[in-house]
């Protein structure tokens, strides 16, 4: 890996721009469909519970295909995997928009979700490859560009609705344009095989950090001390109890972030249009506000984490999400609800990167195992959240179902002790 003082080559700068385009495209594709959900729900004559189950087909496809991503990347390479997955995701989104029946909508979402999961692994793998060439952290910028893409996609959909552009024409133009962008980006990606660098010793957690994380989860300490960073060469079957508890807490922290994202993408437009009577174009701004605030939080996240530590930033964010969305639900108005979704997006902006970072540093696991495990389990929140909120909404109203957002903020407040505190210089 090049030292941080060296300047990237022209090829490396182009590769960074290519990965940025792939992240932007990935965020924009699905976001173009989200503001159309109320219209799709009405056209297919779905109740809240049935709608939640139908939308859950996307994460169901992602969960089913998640374990295939590694072999596909090894076979095709990370760049080709990301682009191929983008093309299939775009086709799934377009098919879902035009589906004349619930069955075809679900089938399109399963295919699109499966391709999206593979795309995610491919673009992150290539982004980390470019980061190794740069010799410094740039991966958070890529994730911020995903959020920018989601804002762009949601804005495009809101504008299309306001202008009266048909759903089919709008989605055909959007999926076709972003597919072309992904194909163009492939030309600038790094050539050759995906090399893997050994983990840095500087990233290993201290014994005090591991013990503090375990105390946060269990409330007790182990007199035998935390597991050593260097483990026996022979792989273990299963996880040590201490590590399992920390992994579980990290999954809950990361899932709190994804649950809030899903509430915005699946339910914001529906809640604003049906419960609060907002016009379709205005209802689309709930999701846009959430992702826009999340983008700001991710762009500022590295500076805040360096200054205050992941733990303090997460706790503050959990409080902002719980208070902002809680107030919006307590006093329901259209402007207040849009602001509440924005507060929720800002609050959870750093949760997933922080949980992934900490998972990748867990002792006793082979490199990448902790990160992959947390990522896999985190996807279950996307699968379970839509039908769960839908069932509650049918029984007690969507306003009650959206209490899941402030509850997610409170969960972060309770479990953020597993994240890294501020490091002393």
One Martini backbone bead per residue (centre of mass of N, CA, C, O) as a GRO file, in nm:
protein
  425
    1UNK     BB    1   0.096   0.036   0.023
    2UNK     BB    2   0.077   0.350  -0.009
    3UNK     BB    3   0.167   0.626   0.101
    4UNK     BB    4   0.006   0.917   0.206
    5UNK     BB    5   0.209   1.119   0.046
    6UNK     BB    6   0.119   1.006  -0.208
    7UNK     BB    7   0.011   1.033  -0.527
    8UNK     BB    8  -0.223   0.968  -0.731
    9UNK     BB    9  -0.299   0.841  -1.011
   10UNK     BB   10  -0.489   0.864  -1.283
   11UNK     BB   11  -0.612   0.578  -1.259
   12UNK     BB   12  -0.700   0.612  -0.958
   13UNK     BB   13  -0.886   0.855  -0.997
   14UNK     BB   14  -1.074   0.713  -1.194
   15UNK     BB   15  -1.154   0.482  -1.007
   16UNK     BB   16  -1.287   0.660  -0.797
   17UNK     BB   17  -1.502   0.777  -0.989
   18UNK     BB   18  -1.628   0.503  -1.062
   19UNK     BB   19  -1.720   0.420  -0.777
   20UNK     BB   20  -1.891   0.668  -0.727
   21UNK     BB   21  -2.090   0.604  -0.958
   22UNK     BB   22  -2.190   0.333  -0.844
   23UNK     BB   23  -2.305   0.441  -0.578
   24UNK     BB   24  -2.496   0.648  -0.699
   25UNK     BB   25  -2.661   0.446  -0.866
   26UNK     BB   26  -2.754   0.261  -0.634
   27UNK     BB   27  -2.914   0.488  -0.485
   28UNK     BB   28  -3.106   0.585  -0.733
   29UNK     BB   29  -3.274   0.350  -0.835
   30UNK     BB   30  -3.470   0.286  -0.592
   31UNK     BB   31  -3.549   0.588  -0.530
   32UNK     BB   32  -3.732   0.620  -0.789
   33UNK     BB   33  -3.965   0.427  -0.661
   34UNK     BB   34  -4.061   0.519  -0.377
   35UNK     BB   35  -4.271   0.758  -0.451
   36UNK     BB   36  -4.457   0.524  -0.601
   37UNK     BB   37  -4.587   0.345  -0.379
   38UNK     BB   38  -4.875   0.457  -0.337
   39UNK     BB   39  -4.967   0.392  -0.630
   40UNK     BB   40  -4.906   0.088  -0.622
   41UNK     BB   41  -5.085   0.020  -0.381
   42UNK     BB   42  -5.348   0.112  -0.517
   43UNK     BB   43  -5.339  -0.055  -0.784
   44UNK     BB   44  -5.309  -0.340  -0.608
   45UNK     BB   45  -5.487  -0.335  -0.353
   46UNK     BB   46  -5.330  -0.276  -0.071
   47UNK     BB   47  -5.261  -0.332   0.232
   48UNK     BB   48  -5.040  -0.283   0.474
   49UNK     BB   49  -4.950  -0.577   0.515
   50UNK     BB   50  -4.924  -0.656   0.213
   51UNK     BB   51  -4.727  -0.433   0.142
   52UNK     BB   52  -4.501  -0.513   0.337
   53UNK     BB   53  -4.458  -0.797   0.213
   54UNK     BB   54  -4.391  -0.706  -0.076
   55UNK     BB   55  -4.144  -0.523  -0.008
   56UNK     BB   56  -3.981  -0.764   0.137
   57UNK     BB   57  -3.872  -0.898  -0.127
   58UNK     BB   58  -3.610  -0.746  -0.156
   59UNK     BB   59  -3.459  -0.844   0.107
   60UNK     BB   60  -3.506  -1.143   0.049
   61UNK     BB   61  -3.323  -1.154  -0.199
   62UNK     BB   62  -3.069  -1.055  -0.050
   63UNK     BB   63  -3.046  -1.286   0.155
   64UNK     BB   64  -3.038  -1.524  -0.049
   65UNK     BB   65  -2.774  -1.389  -0.216
   66UNK     BB   66  -2.540  -1.313  -0.021
   67UNK     BB   67  -2.354  -1.583  -0.047
   68UNK     BB   68  -2.290  -1.531  -0.367
   69UNK     BB   69  -2.099  -1.286  -0.386
   70UNK     BB   70  -1.817  -1.401  -0.349
   71UNK     BB   71  -1.802  -1.597  -0.595
   72UNK     BB   72  -1.864  -1.378  -0.807
   73UNK     BB   73  -1.619  -1.199  -0.753
   74UNK     BB   74  -1.406  -1.424  -0.811
   75UNK     BB   75  -1.503  -1.468  -1.109
   76UNK     BB   76  -1.542  -1.152  -1.224
   77UNK     BB   77  -1.500  -0.935  -1.032
   78UNK     BB   78  -1.586  -0.645  -0.879
   79UNK     BB   79  -1.663  -0.460  -1.117
   80UNK     BB   80  -1.842  -0.654  -1.283
   81UNK     BB   81  -2.034  -0.720  -1.056
   82UNK     BB   82  -2.145  -0.434  -1.007
   83UNK     BB   83  -2.254  -0.387  -1.297
   84UNK     BB   84  -2.430  -0.637  -1.333
   85UNK     BB   85  -2.606  -0.581  -1.083
   86UNK     BB   86  -2.715  -0.309  -1.181
   87UNK     BB   87  -2.870  -0.411  -1.431
   88UNK     BB   88  -3.061  -0.604  -1.275
   89UNK     BB   89  -3.178  -0.398  -1.081
   90UNK     BB   90  -3.302  -0.216  -1.297
   91UNK     BB   91  -3.492  -0.432  -1.410
   92UNK     BB   92  -3.648  -0.482  -1.145
   93UNK     BB   93  -3.756  -0.195  -1.104
   94UNK     BB   94  -3.911  -0.173  -1.372
   95UNK     BB   95  -4.090  -0.425  -1.334
   96UNK     BB   96  -4.228  -0.327  -1.073
   97UNK     BB   97  -4.357  -0.066  -1.194
   98UNK     BB   98  -4.522  -0.256  -1.427
   99UNK     BB   99  -4.677  -0.438  -1.252
  100UNK     BB  100  -5.008  -0.596  -1.265
  101UNK     BB  101  -4.918  -0.771  -1.010
  102UNK     BB  102  -4.819  -0.901  -0.716
  103UNK     BB  103  -4.646  -1.136  -0.817
  104UNK     BB  104  -4.465  -0.969  -1.012
  105UNK     BB  105  -4.363  -0.771  -0.805
  106UNK     BB  106  -4.222  -0.977  -0.622
  107UNK     BB  107  -4.036  -1.103  -0.836
  108UNK     BB  108  -3.885  -0.840  -0.906
  109UNK     BB  109  -3.782  -0.788  -0.614
  110UNK     BB  110  -3.614  -1.041  -0.578
  111UNK     BB  111  -3.419  -0.987  -0.809
  112UNK     BB  112  -3.331  -0.701  -0.728
  113UNK     BB  113  -3.225  -0.774  -0.442
  114UNK     BB  114  -3.012  -0.981  -0.524
  115UNK     BB  115  -2.848  -0.785  -0.703
  116UNK     BB  116  -2.793  -0.570  -0.484
  117UNK     BB  117  -2.618  -0.745  -0.297
  118UNK     BB  118  -2.395  -0.797  -0.508
  119UNK     BB  119  -2.329  -0.503  -0.568
  120UNK     BB  120  -2.239  -0.420  -0.285
  121UNK     BB  121  -1.990  -0.604  -0.272
  122UNK     BB  122  -1.847  -0.512  -0.530
  123UNK     BB  123  -1.817  -0.200  -0.466
  124UNK     BB  124  -1.672  -0.233  -0.193
  125UNK     BB  125  -1.431  -0.396  -0.291
  126UNK     BB  126  -1.331  -0.180  -0.496
  127UNK     BB  127  -1.313   0.056  -0.298
  128UNK     BB  128  -1.093  -0.081  -0.116
  129UNK     BB  129  -0.886  -0.107  -0.339
  130UNK     BB  130  -0.855   0.196  -0.387
  131UNK     BB  131  -0.779   0.270  -0.097
  132UNK     BB  132  -0.509   0.115  -0.096
  133UNK     BB  133  -0.382   0.297  -0.313
  134UNK     BB  134  -0.409   0.566  -0.143
  135UNK     BB  135  -0.354   0.522   0.185
  136UNK     BB  136  -0.656   0.610   0.260
  137UNK     BB  137  -0.957   0.721   0.360
  138UNK     BB  138  -1.271   0.681   0.127
  139UNK     BB  139  -1.535   0.511   0.192
  140UNK     BB  140  -1.730   0.728   0.311
  141UNK     BB  141  -1.770   0.882   0.046
  142UNK     BB  142  -1.919   0.661  -0.102
  143UNK     BB  143  -2.162   0.650   0.096
  144UNK     BB  144  -2.245   0.941   0.051
  145UNK     BB  145  -2.306   0.897  -0.255
  146UNK     BB  146  -2.540   0.712  -0.208
  147UNK     BB  147  -2.715   0.926  -0.070
  148UNK     BB  148  -2.714   1.123  -0.306
  149UNK     BB  149  -2.852   0.928  -0.499
  150UNK     BB  150  -3.114   0.905  -0.335
  151UNK     BB  151  -3.188   1.202  -0.357
  152UNK     BB  152  -3.193   1.213  -0.662
  153UNK     BB  153  -3.406   0.995  -0.708
  154UNK     BB  154  -3.631   1.122  -0.536
  155UNK     BB  155  -3.635   1.392  -0.695
  156UNK     BB  156  -3.708   1.277  -0.969
  157UNK     BB  157  -3.979   1.156  -0.882
  158UNK     BB  158  -4.111   1.413  -0.775
  159UNK     BB  159  -4.094   1.565  -1.046
  160UNK     BB  160  -4.256   1.362  -1.216
  161UNK     BB  161  -4.516   1.386  -1.054
  162UNK     BB  162  -4.555   1.697  -1.082
  163UNK     BB  163  -4.550   1.666  -1.417
  164UNK     BB  164  -4.704   1.389  -1.500
  165UNK     BB  165  -4.524   1.150  -1.527
  166UNK     BB  166  -4.512   0.844  -1.599
  167UNK     BB  167  -4.400   0.561  -1.457
  168UNK     BB  168  -4.273   0.419  -1.703
  169UNK     BB  169  -4.110   0.654  -1.821
  170UNK     BB  170  -3.949   0.733  -1.574
  171UNK     BB  171  -3.813   0.447  -1.519
  172UNK     BB  172  -3.684   0.409  -1.797
  173UNK     BB  173  -3.497   0.654  -1.786
  174UNK     BB  174  -3.354   0.597  -1.518
  175UNK     BB  175  -3.247   0.305  -1.567
  176UNK     BB  176  -3.102   0.366  -1.834
  177UNK     BB  177  -2.909   0.593  -1.738
  178UNK     BB  178  -2.767   0.434  -1.499
  179UNK     BB  179  -2.668   0.198  -1.667
  180UNK     BB  180  -2.482   0.363  -1.850
  181UNK     BB  181  -2.303   0.472  -1.622
  182UNK     BB  182  -2.196   0.194  -1.530
  183UNK     BB  183  -2.062   0.116  -1.798
  184UNK     BB  184  -1.866   0.359  -1.805
  185UNK     BB  185  -1.722   0.299  -1.531
  186UNK     BB  186  -1.578   0.031  -1.608
  187UNK     BB  187  -1.340   0.165  -1.775
  188UNK     BB  188  -1.208   0.295  -1.484
  189UNK     BB  189  -1.144   0.057  -1.352
  190UNK     BB  190  -0.956  -0.166  -1.212
  191UNK     BB  191  -0.744  -0.389  -1.312
  192UNK     BB  192  -0.762  -0.705  -1.251
  193UNK     BB  193  -0.717  -0.843  -0.965
  194UNK     BB  194  -0.822  -0.884  -0.630
  195UNK     BB  195  -0.655  -0.770  -0.385
  196UNK     BB  196  -0.520  -0.860  -0.056
  197UNK     BB  197  -0.485  -0.727   0.259
  198UNK     BB  198  -0.361  -0.721   0.549
  199UNK     BB  199  -0.424  -0.658   0.856
  200UNK     BB  200  -0.402  -0.405   1.076
  201UNK     BB  201  -0.270  -0.359   1.391
  202UNK     BB  202  -0.399  -0.072   1.445
  203UNK     BB  203  -0.706  -0.201   1.437
  204UNK     BB  204  -0.680  -0.333   1.693
  205UNK     BB  205  -0.813  -0.400   1.983
  206UNK     BB  206  -0.813  -0.350   2.293
  207UNK     BB  207  -0.868  -0.505   2.585
  208UNK     BB  208  -1.039  -0.277   2.710
  209UNK     BB  209  -1.248  -0.255   2.477
  210UNK     BB  210  -1.361  -0.543   2.487
  211UNK     BB  211  -1.446  -0.538   2.786
  212UNK     BB  212  -1.630  -0.289   2.770
  213UNK     BB  213  -1.827  -0.409   2.566
  214UNK     BB  214  -1.916  -0.652   2.741
  215UNK     BB  215  -2.020  -0.494   2.985
  216UNK     BB  216  -2.245  -0.347   2.830
  217UNK     BB  217  -2.405  -0.616   2.768
  218UNK     BB  218  -2.378  -0.785   3.064
  219UNK     BB  219  -2.248  -0.635   3.338
  220UNK     BB  220  -1.977  -0.802   3.320
  221UNK     BB  221  -1.680  -0.971   3.406
  222UNK     BB  222  -1.377  -1.141   3.315
  223UNK     BB  223  -1.117  -1.266   3.500
  224UNK     BB  224  -0.958  -1.387   3.246
  225UNK     BB  225  -1.009  -1.204   3.028
  226UNK     BB  226  -0.959  -1.121   2.719
  227UNK     BB  227  -0.910  -1.206   2.421
  228UNK     BB  228  -0.672  -1.247   2.216
  229UNK     BB  229  -0.565  -1.127   1.919
  230UNK     BB  230  -0.400  -1.385   1.903
  231UNK     BB  231  -0.474  -1.683   1.746
  232UNK     BB  232  -0.509  -1.977   1.665
  233UNK     BB  233  -0.479  -2.137   1.365
  234UNK     BB  234  -0.714  -2.298   1.442
  235UNK     BB  235  -1.029  -2.307   1.377
  236UNK     BB  236  -1.329  -2.234   1.503
  237UNK     BB  237  -1.634  -2.347   1.640
  238UNK     BB  238  -1.765  -2.085   1.660
  239UNK     BB  239  -1.828  -1.852   1.913
  240UNK     BB  240  -1.745  -1.684   2.156
  241UNK     BB  241  -1.935  -1.556   2.396
  242UNK     BB  242  -1.824  -1.270   2.401
  243UNK     BB  243  -1.836  -1.221   2.093
  244UNK     BB  244  -2.138  -1.279   2.053
  245UNK     BB  245  -2.240  -1.036   2.218
  246UNK     BB  246  -2.108  -0.816   2.048
  247UNK     BB  247  -2.234  -0.892   1.780
  248UNK     BB  248  -2.527  -0.852   1.868
  249UNK     BB  249  -2.497  -0.549   1.932
  250UNK     BB  250  -2.401  -0.462   1.649
  251UNK     BB  251  -2.652  -0.553   1.499
  252UNK     BB  252  -2.850  -0.363   1.650
  253UNK     BB  253  -2.717  -0.101   1.569
  254UNK     BB  254  -2.727  -0.137   1.262
  255UNK     BB  255  -3.037  -0.202   1.248
  256UNK     BB  256  -3.130   0.074   1.343
  257UNK     BB  257  -3.038   0.219   1.087
  258UNK     BB  258  -3.193   0.043   0.871
  259UNK     BB  259  -3.477   0.080   0.989
  260UNK     BB  260  -3.495   0.383   0.935
  261UNK     BB  261  -3.453   0.369   0.632
  262UNK     BB  262  -3.702   0.187   0.578
  263UNK     BB  263  -3.918   0.378   0.690
  264UNK     BB  264  -3.865   0.594   0.474
  265UNK     BB  265  -3.897   0.419   0.208
  266UNK     BB  266  -4.180   0.268   0.277
  267UNK     BB  267  -4.361   0.501   0.470
  268UNK     BB  268  -4.345   0.809   0.428
  269UNK     BB  269  -4.533   0.853   0.180
  270UNK     BB  270  -4.776   0.704   0.296
  271UNK     BB  271  -4.819   0.871   0.555
  272UNK     BB  272  -4.838   1.157   0.425
  273UNK     BB  273  -5.080   1.086   0.226
  274UNK     BB  274  -5.290   0.921   0.413
  275UNK     BB  275  -5.269   1.051   0.713
  276UNK     BB  276  -5.200   1.377   0.618
  277UNK     BB  277  -5.273   1.466   0.307
  278UNK     BB  278  -5.047   1.476   0.112
  279UNK     BB  279  -4.918   1.530  -0.164
  280UNK     BB  280  -4.722   1.342  -0.361
  281UNK     BB  281  -4.481   1.542  -0.386
  282UNK     BB  282  -4.463   1.594  -0.076
  283UNK     BB  283  -4.438   1.299   0.026
  284UNK     BB  284  -4.148   1.254  -0.105
  285UNK     BB  285  -3.983   1.439   0.111
  286UNK     BB  286  -3.937   1.244   0.343
  287UNK     BB  287  -3.712   1.070   0.218
  288UNK     BB  288  -3.530   1.299   0.123
  289UNK     BB  289  -3.475   1.413   0.407
  290UNK     BB  290  -3.343   1.164   0.528
  291UNK     BB  291  -3.110   1.128   0.316
  292UNK     BB  292  -2.997   1.413   0.330
  293UNK     BB  293  -2.918   1.406   0.630
  294UNK     BB  294  -2.740   1.154   0.606
  295UNK     BB  295  -2.532   1.281   0.421
  296UNK     BB  296  -2.432   1.496   0.613
  297UNK     BB  297  -2.347   1.296   0.838
  298UNK     BB  298  -2.131   1.147   0.658
  299UNK     BB  299  -1.954   1.393   0.584
  300UNK     BB  300  -1.907   1.455   0.911
  301UNK     BB  301  -1.829   1.186   1.057
  302UNK     BB  302  -1.517   1.171   1.062
  303UNK     BB  303  -1.470   1.426   1.232
  304UNK     BB  304  -1.643   1.345   1.480
  305UNK     BB  305  -1.503   1.075   1.546
  306UNK     BB  306  -1.216   1.188   1.588
  307UNK     BB  307  -1.310   1.377   1.829
  308UNK     BB  308  -1.538   1.175   2.000
  309UNK     BB  309  -1.624   0.915   1.884
  310UNK     BB  310  -1.845   0.665   1.813
  311UNK     BB  311  -2.010   0.657   2.074
  312UNK     BB  312  -2.096   0.957   2.101
  313UNK     BB  313  -2.223   0.987   1.820
  314UNK     BB  314  -2.436   0.766   1.851
  315UNK     BB  315  -2.583   0.875   2.101
  316UNK     BB  316  -2.663   1.142   1.979
  317UNK     BB  317  -2.815   1.024   1.737
  318UNK     BB  318  -3.026   0.862   1.896
  319UNK     BB  319  -3.151   1.111   2.031
  320UNK     BB  320  -3.233   1.262   1.774
  321UNK     BB  321  -3.419   1.042   1.656
  322UNK     BB  322  -3.612   1.005   1.897
  323UNK     BB  323  -3.699   1.304   1.932
  324UNK     BB  324  -3.781   1.386   1.644
  325UNK     BB  325  -3.988   1.153   1.579
  326UNK     BB  326  -4.152   1.166   1.839
  327UNK     BB  327  -4.260   1.454   1.794
  328UNK     BB  328  -4.392   1.404   1.515
  329UNK     BB  329  -4.598   1.188   1.631
  330UNK     BB  330  -4.727   1.363   1.858
  331UNK     BB  331  -4.726   1.611   1.626
  332UNK     BB  332  -4.907   1.587   1.345
  333UNK     BB  333  -4.733   1.708   1.060
  334UNK     BB  334  -4.592   1.769   0.769
  335UNK     BB  335  -4.340   1.936   0.850
  336UNK     BB  336  -4.272   1.771   1.109
  337UNK     BB  337  -4.230   1.496   0.965
  338UNK     BB  338  -4.004   1.576   0.780
  339UNK     BB  339  -3.819   1.662   1.014
  340UNK     BB  340  -3.818   1.386   1.155
  341UNK     BB  341  -3.680   1.228   0.926
  342UNK     BB  342  -3.427   1.402   0.925
  343UNK     BB  343  -3.337   1.341   1.216
  344UNK     BB  344  -3.310   1.037   1.173
  345UNK     BB  345  -3.095   1.043   0.948
  346UNK     BB  346  -2.881   1.196   1.111
  347UNK     BB  347  -2.862   0.997   1.359
  348UNK     BB  348  -2.785   0.723   1.165
  349UNK     BB  349  -2.537   0.776   0.973
  350UNK     BB  350  -2.290   0.613   1.154
  351UNK     BB  351  -2.375   0.320   1.236
  352UNK     BB  352  -2.284   0.119   1.017
  353UNK     BB  353  -1.981   0.195   0.996
  354UNK     BB  354  -1.921   0.146   1.299
  355UNK     BB  355  -2.003  -0.153   1.317
  356UNK     BB  356  -1.813  -0.254   1.095
  357UNK     BB  357  -1.549  -0.161   1.218
  358UNK     BB  358  -1.576  -0.325   1.485
  359UNK     BB  359  -1.617  -0.609   1.356
  360UNK     BB  360  -1.330  -0.610   1.207
  361UNK     BB  361  -1.177  -0.608   1.516
  362UNK     BB  362  -1.236  -0.874   1.622
  363UNK     BB  363  -1.133  -1.109   1.819
  364UNK     BB  364  -1.100  -1.451   1.703
  365UNK     BB  365  -1.114  -1.369   1.397
  366UNK     BB  366  -1.115  -1.374   1.085
  367UNK     BB  367  -1.076  -1.188   0.829
  368UNK     BB  368  -1.409  -1.053   0.777
  369UNK     BB  369  -1.609  -1.213   0.957
  370UNK     BB  370  -1.749  -0.996   1.128
  371UNK     BB  371  -1.852  -0.820   0.897
  372UNK     BB  372  -2.019  -1.039   0.749
  373UNK     BB  373  -2.205  -1.113   0.986
  374UNK     BB  374  -2.332  -0.835   1.036
  375UNK     BB  375  -2.436  -0.789   0.748
  376UNK     BB  376  -2.623  -1.033   0.729
  377UNK     BB  377  -2.801  -0.976   0.985
  378UNK     BB  378  -2.890  -0.684   0.907
  379UNK     BB  379  -3.084  -0.765   0.668
  380UNK     BB  380  -3.327  -0.860   0.845
  381UNK     BB  381  -3.450  -0.579   0.896
  382UNK     BB  382  -3.551  -0.543   0.603
  383UNK     BB  383  -3.736  -0.798   0.611
  384UNK     BB  384  -3.912  -0.738   0.886
  385UNK     BB  385  -4.016  -0.442   0.891
  386UNK     BB  386  -4.253  -0.406   0.687
  387UNK     BB  387  -4.455  -0.623   0.804
  388UNK     BB  388  -4.458  -0.520   1.096
  389UNK     BB  389  -4.564  -0.234   1.042
  390UNK     BB  390  -4.815  -0.326   0.885
  391UNK     BB  391  -4.957  -0.479   1.115
  392UNK     BB  392  -4.973  -0.239   1.310
  393UNK     BB  393  -5.126  -0.051   1.117
  394UNK     BB  394  -5.384  -0.227   1.091
  395UNK     BB  395  -5.440  -0.227   1.408
  396UNK     BB  396  -5.333   0.105   1.495
  397UNK     BB  397  -5.170   0.245   1.284
  398UNK     BB  398  -4.906   0.408   1.132
  399UNK     BB  399  -4.820   0.589   1.366
  400UNK     BB  400  -4.752   0.347   1.550
  401UNK     BB  401  -4.555   0.194   1.362
  402UNK     BB  402  -4.339   0.445   1.364
  403UNK     BB  403  -4.218   0.390   1.656
  404UNK     BB  404  -3.964   0.238   1.555
  405UNK     BB  405  -3.776   0.485   1.537
  406UNK     BB  406  -3.741   0.578   1.835
  407UNK     BB  407  -3.663   0.290   1.931
  408UNK     BB  408  -3.397   0.282   1.778
  409UNK     BB  409  -3.265   0.518   1.929
  410UNK     BB  410  -3.278   0.378   2.212
  411UNK     BB  411  -3.101   0.135   2.137
  412UNK     BB  412  -2.844   0.298   2.090
  413UNK     BB  413  -2.819   0.413   2.374
  414UNK     BB  414  -2.787   0.122   2.510
  415UNK     BB  415  -2.545  -0.008   2.286
  416UNK     BB  416  -2.295   0.198   2.220
  417UNK     BB  417  -2.063   0.069   2.403
  418UNK     BB  418  -1.942  -0.117   2.159
  419UNK     BB  419  -1.810   0.123   2.071
  420UNK     BB  420  -1.574   0.347   2.001
  421UNK     BB  421  -1.392   0.549   2.166
  422UNK     BB  422  -1.204   0.794   2.243
  423UNK     BB  423  -0.885   0.857   2.148
  424UNK     BB  424  -0.584   0.901   2.267
  425UNK     BB  425  -0.300   1.088   2.172
   0.00000   0.00000   0.00000
